[in-house]
């Protein structure tokens, strides 16, 4: 009978030939493919990549914990290799230009507003340009602060109080630029954003990092910080400020000097006394930060903070006190 056969024990095997043909087709979907062509496909398949070379695998949601660990570890290892012992973090607005650029933007806004005296948007843009023009002095203050810190602290081959910023434009650029002016090393920690953001050109190449996760970037900005200085800025600056204050207030990190540069800006933006009066923070929390107006005042406060061990709430807990104390150039 066609398509049947008899087994060794007398059983009738029906359709043996047809089943075999189907099995062959399922194992080799393309019968015309030669073994050599199939081998090429094997070698080109992502499944044959080593796991650490498989970019597609690394981008899967399941691998998020591994990516987080890699981001934390990469920046840590490279800073250790470069000998970074401590840092000073500069925060501030990416939209605050240097004075020359501020002059150009203001002139452009004035011309546009003059041509469109009844255009509300043009008049609003003029007011913004005027405000940014006034704040351009903070670019110079941040630059001068970074130059002072780098000149005094990067000596004798040791990398103390290395200036670190978010790596972008504005105040961040000013901070890196001040260290660059001093011929010192300086760090930038950029982050992936929906719009392309290139690092500013004043960062030490070996110390310029690109993060995907804001959380890991935040950790690295503070891990080695001996001080945090905040210039006028927007949501990002405020986010970093309140997170740093909260970490110290809740004793999750040892106290460091927190300096807010720009008395008019910070005093008008936030009514600190109102927060204390309302009972949402304690009066003692107002000692967590210092408001001043110049680079010199900011640096004096930082030096005095460490020299006098003027540690803030939490410092009386033994494990919170940093051993040795001392000023910026103290041997550790």
C-alpha positions as a Python dict, from the first residue, in 0.01 Angstrom:
ca = {
    (1, 'X'): (0, 0, 0),
    (2, 'X'): (149, 340, -94),
    (3, 'X'): (268, 547, 197),
    (4, 'X'): (264, 257, 444),
    (5, 'X'): (534, 34, 581),
    (6, 'X'): (580, -249, 823),
    (7, 'X'): (799, -209, 1124),
    (8, 'X'): (1046, -461, 1260),
    (9, 'X'): (784, -596, 1496),
    (10, 'X'): (506, -624, 1241),
    (11, 'X'): (343, -287, 1313),
    (12, 'X'): (204, -102, 1014),
    (13, 'X'): (361, 247, 978),
    (14, 'X'): (127, 473, 786),
    (15, 'X'): (251, 774, 590),
    (16, 'X'): (615, 732, 696),
    (17, 'X'): (755, 891, 384),
    (18, 'X'): (522, 1193, 401),
    (19, 'X'): (598, 1256, 770),
    (20, 'X'): (971, 1246, 706),
    (21, 'X'): (940, 1499, 424),
    (22, 'X'): (742, 1736, 648),
    (23, 'X'): (998, 1705, 924),
    (24, 'X'): (1280, 1794, 687),
    (25, 'X'): (1090, 2098, 564),
    (26, 'X'): (1030, 2224, 918),
    (27, 'X'): (1396, 2182, 1013),
    (28, 'X'): (1518, 2354, 699),
    (29, 'X'): (1263, 2620, 595),
    (30, 'X'): (1470, 2702, 287),
    (31, 'X'): (1579, 2377, 120),
    (32, 'X'): (1768, 2577, -143),
    (33, 'X'): (2007, 2720, 122),
    (34, 'X'): (2345, 2553, 122),
    (35, 'X'): (2530, 2460, 445),
    (36, 'X'): (2784, 2731, 363),
    (37, 'X'): (2514, 2997, 336),
    (38, 'X'): (2356, 2873, 657),
    (39, 'X'): (2689, 2899, 837),
    (40, 'X'): (2718, 3262, 732),
    (41, 'X'): (2373, 3326, 876),
    (42, 'X'): (2473, 3155, 1199),
    (43, 'X'): (2781, 3374, 1235),
    (44, 'X'): (2574, 3688, 1162),
    (45, 'X'): (2298, 3600, 1408),
    (46, 'X'): (2276, 3811, 1729),
    (47, 'X'): (2236, 3487, 1923),
    (48, 'X'): (2598, 3401, 1839),
    (49, 'X'): (2736, 3724, 1985),
    (50, 'X'): (2906, 3718, 2322),
    (51, 'X'): (2662, 3858, 2575),
    (52, 'X'): (2875, 4166, 2654),
    (53, 'X'): (2903, 4246, 2280),
    (54, 'X'): (2530, 4220, 2211),
    (55, 'X'): (2401, 4579, 2202),
    (56, 'X'): (2050, 4462, 2129),
    (57, 'X'): (2055, 4248, 2441),
    (58, 'X'): (2192, 4534, 2652),
    (59, 'X'): (1902, 4757, 2542),
    (60, 'X'): (1631, 4517, 2655),
    (61, 'X'): (1416, 4619, 2952),
    (62, 'X'): (1523, 4301, 3131),
    (63, 'X'): (1884, 4425, 3133),
    (64, 'X'): (1809, 4760, 3304),
    (65, 'X'): (1970, 4648, 3634),
    (66, 'X'): (2288, 4562, 3444),
    (67, 'X'): (2291, 4900, 3267),
    (68, 'X'): (2245, 5081, 3597),
    (69, 'X'): (2537, 4893, 3745),
    (70, 'X'): (2758, 4962, 3443),
    (71, 'X'): (2686, 5336, 3456),
    (72, 'X'): (2772, 5347, 3824),
    (73, 'X'): (3086, 5140, 3783),
    (74, 'X'): (3231, 5301, 3470),
    (75, 'X'): (3246, 5655, 3610),
    (76, 'X'): (3377, 5524, 3944),
    (77, 'X'): (3660, 5324, 3788),
    (78, 'X'): (3772, 5605, 3560),
    (79, 'X'): (3775, 5860, 3842),
    (80, 'X'): (3984, 5622, 4051),
    (81, 'X'): (4227, 5577, 3762),
    (82, 'X'): (4256, 5955, 3722),
    (83, 'X'): (4322, 5999, 4094),
    (84, 'X'): (4019, 6215, 4176),
    (85, 'X'): (4017, 6249, 4555),
    (86, 'X'): (3742, 6506, 4608),
    (87, 'X'): (3523, 6744, 4412),
    (88, 'X'): (3331, 7070, 4427),
    (89, 'X'): (3003, 7058, 4236),
    (90, 'X'): (2875, 7362, 4047),
    (91, 'X'): (2508, 7375, 3955),
    (92, 'X'): (2332, 7645, 3759),
    (93, 'X'): (2120, 7731, 3459),
    (94, 'X'): (2215, 7613, 3113),
    (95, 'X'): (2041, 7921, 2968),
    (96, 'X'): (2256, 8181, 3143),
    (97, 'X'): (2498, 8300, 2873),
    (98, 'X'): (2840, 8455, 2896),
    (99, 'X'): (2831, 8839, 2894),
    (100, 'X'): (2925, 8871, 2528),
    (101, 'X'): (2649, 8639, 2413),
    (102, 'X'): (2407, 8811, 2651),
    (103, 'X'): (2484, 9146, 2483),
    (104, 'X'): (2407, 9000, 2142),
    (105, 'X'): (2081, 8838, 2255),
    (106, 'X'): (1964, 9160, 2418),
    (107, 'X'): (2040, 9366, 2108),
    (108, 'X'): (1846, 9118, 1891),
    (109, 'X'): (1549, 9119, 2131),
    (110, 'X'): (1541, 9499, 2138),
    (111, 'X'): (1536, 9521, 1758),
    (112, 'X'): (1254, 9268, 1736),
    (113, 'X'): (1051, 9441, 2007),
    (114, 'X'): (1098, 9779, 1838),
    (115, 'X'): (966, 9641, 1511),
    (116, 'X'): (666, 9481, 1686),
    (117, 'X'): (562, 9717, 1967),
    (118, 'X'): (221, 9551, 2005),
    (119, 'X'): (343, 9191, 1985),
    (120, 'X'): (311, 9049, 2337),
    (121, 'X'): (554, 8767, 2264),
    (122, 'X'): (821, 9005, 2137),
    (123, 'X'): (783, 9221, 2448),
    (124, 'X'): (799, 8915, 2672),
    (125, 'X'): (1114, 8793, 2496),
    (126, 'X'): (1269, 9136, 2551),
    (127, 'X'): (1205, 9114, 2926),
    (128, 'X'): (1357, 8766, 2935),
    (129, 'X'): (1663, 8887, 2743),
    (130, 'X'): (1702, 9176, 2986),
    (131, 'X'): (1685, 8943, 3287),
    (132, 'X'): (1935, 8699, 3136),
    (133, 'X'): (2161, 8991, 3053),
    (134, 'X'): (2162, 9091, 3420),
    (135, 'X'): (2232, 8733, 3523),
    (136, 'X'): (2523, 8698, 3282),
    (137, 'X'): (2747, 8824, 3561),
    (138, 'X'): (2695, 8489, 3732),
    (139, 'X'): (2872, 8326, 3438),
    (140, 'X'): (3177, 8531, 3531),
    (141, 'X'): (3130, 8456, 3901),
    (142, 'X'): (3114, 8081, 3837),
    (143, 'X'): (3419, 8100, 3614),
    (144, 'X'): (3615, 8296, 3873),
    (145, 'X'): (3507, 8060, 4153),
    (146, 'X'): (3623, 7753, 3959),
    (147, 'X'): (3955, 7919, 3876),
    (148, 'X'): (4016, 8003, 4243),
    (149, 'X'): (3932, 7653, 4364),
    (150, 'X'): (4139, 7481, 4096),
    (151, 'X'): (4441, 7705, 4151),
    (152, 'X'): (4446, 7650, 4526),
    (153, 'X'): (4355, 7283, 4546),
    (154, 'X'): (4515, 7103, 4253),
    (155, 'X'): (4875, 7116, 4357),
    (156, 'X'): (5149, 6875, 4454),
    (157, 'X'): (5013, 6617, 4213),
    (158, 'X'): (4695, 6564, 4416),
    (159, 'X'): (4348, 6620, 4276),
    (160, 'X'): (4147, 6781, 4556),
    (161, 'X'): (3829, 6982, 4503),
    (162, 'X'): (3814, 6907, 4131),
    (163, 'X'): (3541, 7119, 3976),
    (164, 'X'): (3257, 6903, 3842),
    (165, 'X'): (2949, 7021, 3654),
    (166, 'X'): (2663, 6872, 3456),
    (167, 'X'): (2881, 6919, 3148),
    (168, 'X'): (2645, 7141, 2951),
    (169, 'X'): (2634, 7510, 2854),
    (170, 'X'): (2567, 7819, 3066),
    (171, 'X'): (2683, 7809, 3428),
    (172, 'X'): (2812, 7455, 3377),
    (173, 'X'): (3036, 7574, 3096),
    (174, 'X'): (3156, 7862, 3312),
    (175, 'X'): (3261, 7623, 3590),
    (176, 'X'): (3458, 7397, 3359),
    (177, 'X'): (3603, 7699, 3182),
    (178, 'X'): (3738, 7849, 3504),
    (179, 'X'): (3925, 7528, 3580),
    (180, 'X'): (4046, 7518, 3219),
    (181, 'X'): (4180, 7873, 3260),
    (182, 'X'): (4384, 7748, 3556),
    (183, 'X'): (4523, 7455, 3359),
    (184, 'X'): (4353, 7214, 3599),
    (185, 'X'): (4152, 6899, 3551),
    (186, 'X'): (3776, 6937, 3552),
    (187, 'X'): (3488, 6697, 3517),
    (188, 'X'): (3160, 6700, 3323),
    (189, 'X'): (2868, 6463, 3373),
    (190, 'X'): (2636, 6493, 3077),
    (191, 'X'): (2304, 6311, 3044),
    (192, 'X'): (2106, 6184, 2748),
    (193, 'X'): (1819, 6422, 2667),
    (194, 'X'): (1544, 6414, 2401),
    (195, 'X'): (1729, 6693, 2219),
    (196, 'X'): (2097, 6655, 2147),
    (197, 'X'): (2324, 6815, 2406),
    (198, 'X'): (2695, 6821, 2338),
    (199, 'X'): (2941, 6865, 2625),
    (200, 'X'): (3103, 7205, 2657),
    (201, 'X'): (3461, 7220, 2522),
    (202, 'X'): (3636, 7295, 2855),
    (203, 'X'): (3607, 6952, 3019),
    (204, 'X'): (3907, 6724, 3065),
    (205, 'X'): (3844, 6456, 2796),
    (206, 'X'): (3920, 6164, 3027),
    (207, 'X'): (3671, 6301, 3279),
    (208, 'X'): (3372, 6367, 3055),
    (209, 'X'): (3093, 6116, 3112),
    (210, 'X'): (2759, 6056, 2941),
    (211, 'X'): (2484, 5904, 3152),
    (212, 'X'): (2148, 5764, 3051),
    (213, 'X'): (2001, 5747, 3401),
    (214, 'X'): (1954, 6070, 3595),
    (215, 'X'): (1965, 5875, 3923),
    (216, 'X'): (2316, 5741, 3862),
    (217, 'X'): (2435, 6082, 3745),
    (218, 'X'): (2300, 6239, 4065),
    (219, 'X'): (2490, 5986, 4274),
    (220, 'X'): (2819, 6056, 4100),
    (221, 'X'): (2776, 6432, 4126),
    (222, 'X'): (2774, 6401, 4506),
    (223, 'X'): (2983, 6090, 4580),
    (224, 'X'): (3312, 6280, 4613),
    (225, 'X'): (3170, 6627, 4680),
    (226, 'X'): (3322, 6840, 4954),
    (227, 'X'): (3094, 7131, 4863),
    (228, 'X'): (2799, 7214, 4639),
    (229, 'X'): (2758, 7559, 4489),
    (230, 'X'): (2431, 7663, 4329),
    (231, 'X'): (2401, 7954, 4089),
    (232, 'X'): (2067, 8076, 3951),
    (233, 'X'): (1898, 7811, 3739),
    (234, 'X'): (1579, 7633, 3648),
    (235, 'X'): (1408, 7305, 3730),
    (236, 'X'): (1728, 7099, 3709),
    (237, 'X'): (1916, 7327, 3947),
    (238, 'X'): (1624, 7334, 4192),
    (239, 'X'): (1592, 6956, 4174),
    (240, 'X'): (1958, 6909, 4263),
    (241, 'X'): (1940, 7170, 4540),
    (242, 'X'): (1643, 7020, 4721),
    (243, 'X'): (1772, 6667, 4680),
    (244, 'X'): (2107, 6765, 4832),
    (245, 'X'): (1936, 6949, 5118),
    (246, 'X'): (1711, 6649, 5181),
    (247, 'X'): (2002, 6403, 5187),
    (248, 'X'): (2177, 6612, 5453),
    (249, 'X'): (1860, 6690, 5647),
    (250, 'X'): (1774, 6319, 5666),
    (251, 'X'): (2139, 6230, 5745),
    (252, 'X'): (2179, 6014, 5437),
    (253, 'X'): (2506, 6190, 5364),
    (254, 'X'): (2763, 6374, 5572),
    (255, 'X'): (2709, 6751, 5585),
    (256, 'X'): (2891, 6957, 5325),
    (257, 'X'): (2876, 7333, 5268),
    (258, 'X'): (2588, 7427, 5039),
    (259, 'X'): (2629, 7773, 4892),
    (260, 'X'): (2364, 7964, 4696),
    (261, 'X'): (2523, 8239, 4487),
    (262, 'X'): (2288, 8523, 4396),
    (263, 'X'): (2113, 8687, 4690),
    (264, 'X'): (1840, 8861, 4491),
    (265, 'X'): (1754, 8548, 4295),
    (266, 'X'): (1741, 8299, 4581),
    (267, 'X'): (1575, 8532, 4831),
    (268, 'X'): (1294, 8620, 4591),
    (269, 'X'): (1253, 8272, 4444),
    (270, 'X'): (1204, 8093, 4777),
    (271, 'X'): (1071, 8234, 5100),
    (272, 'X'): (1286, 8024, 5330),
    (273, 'X'): (1163, 8186, 5650),
    (274, 'X'): (804, 8119, 5546),
    (275, 'X'): (880, 7746, 5521),
    (276, 'X'): (1018, 7746, 5875),
    (277, 'X'): (734, 7961, 6009),
    (278, 'X'): (480, 7724, 5858),
    (279, 'X'): (649, 7435, 6035),
    (280, 'X'): (724, 7241, 5717),
    (281, 'X'): (1096, 7263, 5797),
    (282, 'X'): (1271, 7340, 6123),
    (283, 'X'): (1450, 7665, 6200),
    (284, 'X'): (1770, 7463, 6222),
    (285, 'X'): (1726, 7355, 5860),
    (286, 'X'): (1793, 7714, 5754),
    (287, 'X'): (2154, 7655, 5861),
    (288, 'X'): (2197, 7386, 5597),
    (289, 'X'): (2288, 7645, 5334),
    (290, 'X'): (2457, 7982, 5298),
    (291, 'X'): (2348, 8259, 5060),
    (292, 'X'): (2607, 8500, 4920),
    (293, 'X'): (2669, 8706, 4609),
    (294, 'X'): (3028, 8659, 4494),
    (295, 'X'): (3276, 8383, 4412),
    (296, 'X'): (3506, 8506, 4687),
    (297, 'X'): (3235, 8487, 4953),
    (298, 'X'): (3141, 8137, 4841),
    (299, 'X'): (3499, 8010, 4869),
    (300, 'X'): (3556, 8175, 5208),
    (301, 'X'): (3246, 8003, 5344),
    (302, 'X'): (3356, 7663, 5213),
    (303, 'X'): (3704, 7697, 5362),
    (304, 'X'): (3567, 7818, 5696),
    (305, 'X'): (3313, 7535, 5704),
    (306, 'X'): (3583, 7270, 5685),
    (307, 'X'): (3847, 7448, 5890),
    (308, 'X'): (3610, 7506, 6180),
    (309, 'X'): (3432, 7172, 6134),
    (310, 'X'): (3112, 7370, 6132),
    (311, 'X'): (2910, 7062, 6048),
    (312, 'X'): (2538, 7092, 6027),
    (313, 'X'): (2251, 6877, 6162),
    (314, 'X'): (2360, 6516, 6184),
    (315, 'X'): (2724, 6594, 6255),
    (316, 'X'): (2683, 6504, 6617),
    (317, 'X'): (2621, 6145, 6515),
    (318, 'X'): (2957, 5973, 6534),
    (319, 'X'): (2939, 5782, 6209),
    (320, 'X'): (2844, 6097, 6018),
    (321, 'X'): (3160, 6289, 6103),
    (322, 'X'): (3423, 6278, 5832),
    (323, 'X'): (3753, 6170, 5992),
    (324, 'X'): (4032, 6422, 5986),
    (325, 'X'): (3829, 6730, 5902),
    (326, 'X'): (4062, 7005, 5788),
    (327, 'X'): (4048, 7249, 5503),
    (328, 'X'): (4071, 7201, 5129),
    (329, 'X'): (4441, 7119, 5132),
    (330, 'X'): (4440, 6899, 5442),
    (331, 'X'): (4622, 6569, 5410),
    (332, 'X'): (4384, 6275, 5421),
}
